[in-house]
Amino acid sequence: MTRIGQEVSERLDIVPAEFFVHRHIYGKWACRCCQVLRQAPSVAEVIEGGIAASGFVAHTLISRFVDHMPYYRQTTINARSGVHTALHAGVHHRPGRRGAAAAARGAQALHPQLCGAARR
């Protein structure tokens, strides 16, 4: 047989949001003669003391402020995937404060570069 052409069929599909856990294992070492304990430094957290990784925080904030999806709706969507999040009305003030704090830190970090550029 000789090929004379082809038919192409395309279908749009979606993979629902997949939640996964990053597990970081930090070894501890002890010196018996010095009585000193050493441990590898941990990865910096987006929210101190929290378990949310940067991707989850970004997804939550984009859903809230870009897609205009309230936290209570995000909670039910996450629960369908088996992840029970504690997004509630008391959380609504945190993104603004965190954003303002991050902007202030960014301005402080850029201050020497901006002042140095202005003096040249």
C-alpha positions in Angstrom: 0.0 0.0 0.0 1.1 3.6 -0.7 0.3 6.4 1.7 -1.7 9.2 0.1 -2.4 11.5 3.1 -3.4 11.5 6.7 -6.2 12.5 9.0 -5.3 14.5 12.1 -7.5 14.5 15.2 -6.7 16.8 18.1 -8.5 16.9 21.5 -8.0 19.4 24.3 -7.6 17.8 27.7 -6.7 19.0 31.2 -4.8 17.6 34.1 -6.4 18.8 37.3 -4.3 20.5 39.9 -1.9 18.1 41.4 -0.8 18.6 45.0 2.5 17.1 46.2 4.8 17.4 49.2 8.4 18.5 49.0 10.3 16.4 51.6 13.6 17.8 52.7 15.7 15.6 54.9 18.5 17.4 56.9 21.2 15.2 58.3 22.5 15.7 61.8 26.1 15.0 62.7 27.7 14.8 66.2 31.3 14.7 67.1 31.9 12.4 70.0 35.2 13.9 71.1 34.1 17.6 70.8 30.5 17.1 71.9 29.3 19.3 69.0 26.1 18.8 67.0 25.9 20.0 63.4 23.0 20.1 61.1 22.6 21.3 57.5 20.7 24.6 57.1 17.1 24.3 56.1 15.5 25.8 53.0 14.0 29.3 53.5 10.3 29.3 53.9 7.8 31.7 52.2 5.7 31.8 55.3 7.6 31.4 58.5 6.4 28.3 60.4 4.0 27.4 57.6 3.8 24.3 55.5 2.9 26.0 52.2 5.5 26.0 49.5 6.0 29.0 47.2 4.0 27.4 44.3 1.0 26.8 46.5 1.1 30.4 47.9 1.4 31.8 44.4 -1.5 29.7 43.1 -3.7 30.7 46.0 -2.9 34.4 45.6 -3.3 34.4 41.8 -6.6 32.5 42.2 -7.8 35.1 44.7 -6.7 38.4 43.1 -6.4 37.6 39.4 -9.2 35.1 39.0 -11.3 36.7 41.8 -12.0 33.4 43.5 -12.8 33.8 47.2 -10.8 31.7 49.7 -13.9 29.7 50.7 -14.3 28.5 47.1 -10.6 27.6 46.9 -11.0 25.5 50.1 -13.8 23.4 48.5 -11.8 23.0 45.3 -8.7 21.9 47.2 -10.8 19.5 49.3 -12.0 17.7 46.2 -8.3 16.8 45.5 -8.0 15.5 49.0 -6.1 18.6 50.4 -7.9 20.3 53.3 -6.5 23.8 53.5 -7.3 26.4 56.2 -8.1 29.2 53.9 -10.7 31.3 55.7 -11.9 34.8 56.1 -9.1 35.6 58.7 -6.5 35.1 56.0 -7.7 37.9 53.8 -5.4 40.6 55.4 -2.2 38.6 55.1 -1.5 39.0 51.4 -1.6 42.8 51.6 0.7 42.9 54.6 3.1 40.4 53.1 3.1 42.3 49.8 3.8 45.6 51.5 6.6 44.0 53.5 8.1 42.4 50.4 7.9 45.7 48.6 9.7 47.4 51.5 12.4 44.7 51.5 12.8 45.0 47.8 13.2 48.8 48.0 15.8 48.5 50.7 17.7 45.9 48.6 17.7 48.2 45.5 18.4 51.4 47.4 22.3 51.2 47.2 22.1 50.3 43.5 19.7 53.2 42.7 21.7 55.7 44.8 24.9 54.5 43.3 23.5 54.9 39.8 22.3 58.5 40.6 25.7 59.6 41.8 27.6 58.5 38.7 
